[in-house]
Amino acid sequence: MAVNHIVIGGGTGFVGTALVNAFRQRGLSPIIVSRMPGPFRISWHDLERDGLPKNTTAVINVAGQNILDASQRWSSGFKQNVWNSRVETTKTLAKAVAACPPKVFVTISGVAYYPPDKKEYNEESVCDKYDFLSELCHEWEAAAKLPEGTDVRQVTIRSGVVLGRNGGMIKQIFIPFYLGLGGPLASGKQYMPWIHIDDTTNMFVHAVENSNVSGILNGVAPQVVTNAEFTNAFAAALWRPAKIPVPEFALNLLFNKERAKIMTEGQKVSPKRVLESGFKYQYPTIDSACRDVAKW
């Protein structure tokens, strides 16, 4: 599908910045919907007032407050910010999309949609809400639903932990691991659904450019690993030991138990529909991904 004009909600964060750069490499100049002013940007207020820019052919939303920001206490106010930055921004874009339909609308969600048990889940699995994070994912996806009859192809990418040198989990743990102070989180036996940042951005591009892609895609790598297996791969890529575990109680104290579940529990998720769509991973294994993100 030819993409002429693209709008990206949340285009200034870790994933959003990489996504904007990916489309710029394709000769496009995405318009970013952001709270921060700047060139090729519009505000969320502008979007609500004026709608989508003229001739928009693709809309993406990756907006969302960083849940694991340790500087923020897990208060009712912060939880509301986490909720609004995902659900309300998606509603705003969905309303704009319904008013002036582009060809495709791609949104992000999370693998917390699936329960953290031993069962393997794919995009065809239907799961009930079981806690705050799963409810957030359900409502996040519901916010993207368009009125019946709207002629717009829709894709939702349920993302796992995104591994990249410039943000997210790797940015937080790089120095401790480099100093030989890294180790598994909690038991280390919990699954850790993951994906390299380049594969994340390529998956969004794939969803936008291929008219045969629609519905749910699991934004995870095909190799299922535990936190301990990731820890060993990342430490090996840095040529460092990783023998200092972080106990579960310490994570619960630092982040609050409800939020720490993101690290202490994990889902076993496979990208069945992603592979069936013909998507090719640049980093299909945890070893290859860790070797890349371990570079200075």
Disulfide bonds with the S-S distance in Angstrom:
none
